[in-house]
Amino acid sequence: MAFPISIDGTLSLPKSHDVSGLSSSIVDALNKASVISVSTQGNTISFKAGMFRLVGNWNPLSSVGSGTIFITDSEIKYHLNLKQMFVFATLSMTLAFGLFMIDGGPIFVPPVGWLFFVGAGYVDALISFPSFLKNALRRATLGSRLG
């Protein structure tokens, strides 16, 4: 894990699950979250979300630029790229508070503003993405029981 650029994580899977059903459920969930693109190759799912989509901050991928999900028999591993959020927050804080600093404002305001925006986005992705995957797992498990 490299704050604030990326997040890596792992979720354990129950003993009995259908990898292809789970993969399909995750792809469906990504599409419902309005990703720009999603592709699968074997047990690997790659997606591009992008910050500049017309989604609200309630979207589980609002801070994520792109990601990769790898499904094995026992776990789901994921890597999320947050570079886009980092660059956007840095540029916007520099521009917005650069003007503020010209008038002799307090020096602590820009770093605190940057830390707030980047930190909030990072924590949001850190918490919401595993929940997002767990919901897809629940849907896949429920679908395999009904089918």
Secondary structure, 3 states (H helix, E strand, C coil): CECCCEEEEEEECCCCCCHHHHHHHHHHHHHHCCCCEEEEECCEEEEECCCCCCCCCCCCCCCCCEEEEEECCCEEEEEEECHHHHHHHHHHHHHHHHHHHHCCCCCCHHHHHHHHHHHHHHHHHHHHHHHHHHHHHHHHHHHHHHC
